[in-house]
Amino acid sequence: MKITKIETVEVTVPVQAPLRFAYGVHIAFTRTIIKMHTDEGIVGLGETAASAAQVEALGKPIIGQNPFDLDVIRNIIGNRFYWSRDPLVASGLEMACIDIMGKATGMPAYRLMGGKLRDAINMAAYCFYRYPSEETGAPAVSTPDEMASHAADLVDAFGFRTVKLKGGVLDARTEVATMEAMRGRLGPDIRLRLDPQSAWTVETAIEMVPRLETVGLEYFEDPVAGQPNMATVRQRTKLAMSTNMCVTSFDELGQAVQIRAIDVILTDPWYWGGPTQVKTLDTVARTMGIGLSMHSGIELGIGMAVMAHTGVTMIGLTAAVDAHYHHLTDDIIKGDMLLPKDGVLAPPEGPGWGVELDEDKVEKYREIHASGIYRNVYVEANTVGPDPNRPGWFPIIPAW
């Protein structure tokens, strides 16, 4: 079998309400959908945040290769020059190869990756402060009590047993008060996480530690920037410290463990270079005595399927998986959205990732992307900043 063509399309799908984070606002999710064609007529699907131009440029050298030769393909992509080592490109192409492998053998991706160790992955509610939406009628979430109610609604709707707050938006004391309100509303059995996105100083993080220890967190994610600062905060708390910012590659992992900066590492199938690399990290993390979770990649349906198929094969992935997915208004796959039930998500059954594209929806969201409507909102709001509701604002990290 040979790869004959790599086709890409960029799509933008709106979310239910503008989601605030430390660096701006999500008003929609933009992804590049990959269709990898073979000489046997099989088409494999992938998804990534890299642009279509990046995927096509770095994908050209693997035309003619066998999609089963994943290590060969990764080497060809990653060693063209320094700029070719973008994991977002390699990961999307690897996803498409694995989908081809599944379709060629009639096997689900999880079997190709070693088989299911569990039937489903646990999923976490991903809570954001947000602005109201005129389009969907979704209300604002701006105060501790509003966030506690919002989290309770998500728990009721999807059965989540873990809830994560995306912080770094309001001042640290207000965000800690939000965690306290969520604990009061959700009770002692729901696991809570807080991610300030490194927007706090070391002094602020240490000041907030006693209140957060009283709340009780499953883990404290990236309160500060950099491994040395994370290690300093870790020395002052009993909370487990996690990251998807100060460790994003194998090169960075050893030092973080050596200086005791982290207890849990958050992987995802994109920023670590693909599903097989995530599987390797599973082994490495267990060897080093580091816990493992999985971070959202702002995924659409293909990506959500990849996370589920990969996650059920990982022996160390017992923590709930983050996903922005439940904030989407729609998807580009056929059938129902891959939303959790009773707090878990099973991988779609079928060859490869078990999902197919709804070409009508792909075209709809390709047109929306091409229209620039979700880029032009910044111009219409008379601001060049990343938040249309805060003209002239730009992120400063750390902020508190």
Buried (B, 14 or more C-beta within 10 A) or exposed (E): BEBEEBBBBBBBBBBBBBBBBBBBBBBBBBBBBBBBBBEEEBBBBBBBBBBBEBBBBBBEBBEEBBBBBBEEBBEBBBEBEEEBBBBBBBBBBBBBBBBBBBBBEEBBBBBBBEEBBBEBBBBBBBBBBBBBBEEEEBBBBBBBBBBBBBBBEBBEEBBBBBBBBBBBBBEBEBBBBBBBBBBEBBEEEBBBBBBBBBBBBBEBBBBBBEBBEEBEBBBBBBBBBBBEBBBBBBEEBEBBBBBBBBBBEEEBBEBBBEBEBBBBBBBBBBBBBBBBBBBBBBEBBBEEEBBBBBBBBBBBBBBBBBBBBBBBBBEBBEBBBBBBBBBBBBBBBEEEBBBBEEBBBBBBEBBBBBBBBBEEBBEBBBEBBEEEBBEEBBEEBEBEBBBBEBEEEEBEBBBB
